[in-house]
Amino acid sequence: MKQVILVAGLSTALMSPLAFAELTLYGKAHLAIDYSEVDGVDDSKTDLVNHDSRVGIKGKTKINDSLSAIFKYEMGVDIDGNTGDSDFLTQRNQYVGIQGGFGQLFGGIHDTPLKQLEGKIDRFGDTNADIGKVLDYYVDAQEREKRFLGYFSPNMGGVQFKIATMPGKADNADFGDAISTSIAYGDPKMKKTPFFVGVGYDSEVDGEDTNVLRFSGSAKMGHFGLGAIVEQADDGTNDHMRYVGSAYYKIGNGALEVQYANAEELGSKKGSDQWSIGWDHTLGGGASAYIMYSQQDIEEGGKETDFASVGFVYKF
């Protein structure tokens, strides 16, 4: 990320309080050559695919010594042209709010606190092996919600609490009917702490009578790292159990990564699982490249899909 501080000369010209704001422009471009094959369907395809490329700007303006106004405006960018001109830009995390010693209070569109517990556990996020393709098979826990009103506490000795509600999510929904919460210790991105643990709970976020309870944790020891998610979900009729386990080992500028995800409906044969393996190589200057293979098995109907990808990512 690169900060852009608007200089005094510009502020004089604009004569606007925004000219004193601290702004950050950031983004991610992600393209991959994807190969997929569905067993028993005689359906294989190779395509150049955009995987959640994005561009955003976020900022903070000081209101007084103890309070600041904050905002973020992030859009998904279709850099492969597959969705057509009308869907070139899509909404991602976007919000406006206030920040101080009490934490952050903001509203807009945002990932739920429970989803954020994913941290760096998903080693294949934004690819065909993203854990959401398995965990969300029956009840969606990897939610980015509209009408999001959230409070994130300050970091208190490594502990942070988050709570959000989505007023008006359903036609007859009252304030607080849909709630997502989490409490966690450590840095989910694993940059400031060597381990991370958290627990989160969603109530009616994916619809009436649905709930999800998630436990997640990750740790790194030198060149080696592990991560896990255990999750119980209820769709209002049936219970579901979901599991994710991941590991990586760094070698030079690259990392060998493996991952397994499973979701099953208790008391039935319905479910899905996915295992993945890949090599992620840092090129420098925000650029990286990877190669991966993944296999997903949907028990209901016996459909098995193989994915192979070679991708390039540039972050700024």
N, C-alpha and C positions, 0 to 999 in steps of 0.2 A: 504494500500500500504506500501511496505517496501523498504526503500532506501538501496542500496548497494554501498558504497564508496570504490573504489579499492585502496588498501593500498599502502604505499610507497615501501614496499618490492616487491610487484607484479609489480609496475611500473618500478622499477630498472631491474627486470628480463625481462620484455617485451620490454623495451626501446621504448615505443610507446606513442604518445600524447593521445591515447584513454585511456591509463591507468590512466589519470588524470580526466576522465569524471565522472560525477555523474549519476549513472544509477538507475532506479527504475524497479523492477520486480513486476508485478501485474497480477491478474487473477480473474476469476469467474467461478465456477462450478455450474450448475443449472440442476437438474433432477426433473421430475414430473411424477406422475401417472395420465394420462389424460383419461377422459371418454368423448366421444362425441356421439351424437345421432341426426340424421337428420330426421325431421318430414316429414312423408309421403313417405319416401324412404325405410323404414325398414332397416336402416343402422346404427348400433351402434358398437362402438369399444372402447376397453380399452387397453392402451399401456403405456410403459415406454418411456418417450420422453426427449431428450436433448433440452433445450431452450436457445440457444445463449450462450453456455459456451465459454469461451475465455481465452487466455493467451497473455501477452504482455510485452514488455520491452521498456522503453523510457529513453532518456538521454539528457544531456546538457553539452557542452564543452565550456569553456571560450576561446574566440579568443583574445579579449583585454578587457580593462576596461569597454567598452560600448557595446560589441557585443559578442553573444554566438551562437554556432551552436547547433541545436536541431534536434531530430529525435524520431520517434515512429514506432514500428513494432508490430502490434496486429493481432492475428490470431484467427478465430473461431475454436473451438475444438469439434469434434463429439464424445462425451464420451458415447453415447449409442450404437454406431456402426450401426445405421440405414442407413447411407448413403454409407457405404462400405469403403474399404481401400483407394480408389482413391480420395475420398472427405473428408478424415479425417481432413484436415486443409483447412480453407477457409479464404479469405482476408477480413479484417476489416480495421479500420483506420490505415494507414501507410503513413509516410511522412518524409521529410527532409527539413530543412530550417534554417533561422536565426532569432534571437530574440534580441531586445534591447529596449531602451527607446521609440522607435517609434512604438513598437508592435511586431507582428510576421508576417513573410513572408515565406510561405512554399508551397511545392507541393507534390502530391502523390494521396492517396485515403482518403476521409474524408466525414463525415456528412456535409450536406449543412448548411449554417447559418440559413436558415428558419427552417430546421428540429430541430436544436438545441434549438429553442424557445419552444420546447415541455417541456424542463426542467423536473420538477417532477410532472407536471400536469397529465401525464399518470401514474396512480397508478398501472396499470396492464401491464406495459411494459415487453416484452420478455415472454409473456404467450399467450394463445389462445384469450385473451381479449385485446391484444395490439391494440391501436387506429389505427394503420396502416391498420388493416384488414377492417376498415370501411372507413377511410379518403381516402385511396388509391383505392377505388372501381372503380373510373373513371380516376382520375388524381393523380399520385403518388407524394405526397409532403414529404414523409418520406424517403428522398433519401440519400444514401451513394454513392458518385460519384467518378469514376475514372477520370484520367487526371485533377485532382483538383489543381488549383492554387489559393491560398487564402491569403488575408491580414486581420488580426485581430488587431484592434487598442488596445493600452493600456487601462486600466481602468481609466477613467477620471471622478473622483467624483461619481463613481457608474455607469457611462454610458460607453458602449462599442459598437463600430461599426464593422461590419464584411462584407466582400465582397469576392466573389469567382467566378471564371469562369472556364469553362471546355474546353480548346482548343482541337479541334479534336474530340469532342463528337459525331458529325455526320460526314458522309463522306465528305460533302461539307461545313462544319461549319467553319466560320472564328473566329478569336480571339474575345471573348466578346459576341458571339451570345447566349450562354447559361450562364446566370448570376443568382446568388443567393445573396441576401443582407439581413441584419438585423441591427436593432439598439435596444438596450435594456437597462433598468435600473435595477440594483439589481443582486442578485445571483440566477441563474436559479435552482441551487440545494438547495436553501433556507437554507443554512448553515450560511451565513454571513449577510443576510438581512432578515427582516420579510415579505418582499413582492418583487415581480418581475413583470415587465411589458415589453412587447416588440412588435415590428411590423417587419414583414419580407416580402420580395417579390421575387418570382422566375419567370424568363422569359426564356422559352424554355428549362428548365432543364429536364422536362419529355418528351420532344419531340417538334418538330416544331409547332409554334402557340399556345403552352400551356403557361398558366401563373397562378400563385397562389399568393393571398394576405392573410397574416395571422396576426391576433391579438391574443396575449396570455397574460395571467396574473395569478398570484397566490399569496396567502397571508396565513400567519399562525398567530393564536392568541392563545397562550398557547398550549393546547392539541388539538386544532381544526385547520383544514386547508382547504382551497378551491382553486380550479383552474379552468380555462376556456380557451378554444380556439374557436375563430370564424374565419372562413376561406371562401374566395370566390375563386373559380377555374374556368378556362375556358379551354376546351379541343380543342379549335379551331372551334368548331361548337356549343356547348351548354355550358351554365353556370351552375355551381354547387355551392351549399351552404353546408358547413360542420360545425358541432358544437360538442364540447366536454365540459362536466361539470364533475368535480370530487370533492370528499370531503373525509376527514379522521378524525378520532377521536382517539387519543392515550389513551390507558388504560393500565397502568403498562408497561410491556415490549412489548406490542402488539398494533396493530392499526386496527380498523374497517374501511374498505375502500369501497366506492361506486363510480360508474362511469357510465356515459351515453355518447354515441357517435352516431352521426347521419350524414348521407350524402344523398343529394338528387339532382337529375337533375331537374332544374327549367323548368316548363312547361310540365312535363311528370310525370308518376307514378314510374319512375325508382329511386331506392335508396336503402339504407340499414341503419339499426340502431342496436345498441348493448347496453345492460345494464349489469352491473357486480356488484357483491358484494363479499367481501372476508375478511379474517382475516390474518394479517401478524404478526408473532411473532419473536422477536429478541431473539436468544439463547445465544449470546455472542461469542467473539473470531472471529467475521466475519461471523458467521453462523446464519441462520434464516430459518424458515419454514412457510408455508402458506397453507390455504385452500380457494378455490374460486369457484364461480358458475357464468356462463355467458350465455346469450342467444343472438344470432344474427339472425336478420330477414332480408332477402333479398326480397324486395318488388317485384322485377322483377322475376316472376316465383314462388313466394310465398314460398320460401325455408326458413325454420326455423331450426337453429342448436343450440342445447344445449351443453354446455361444463361444466365439473366439473373437478377440479384438486386438488391434494395434492402434494406440492412440497417442495424441500429442496435446499437451496442456500448457498454456501460458497464463501466468497470473501477474497482475500489476496492481 
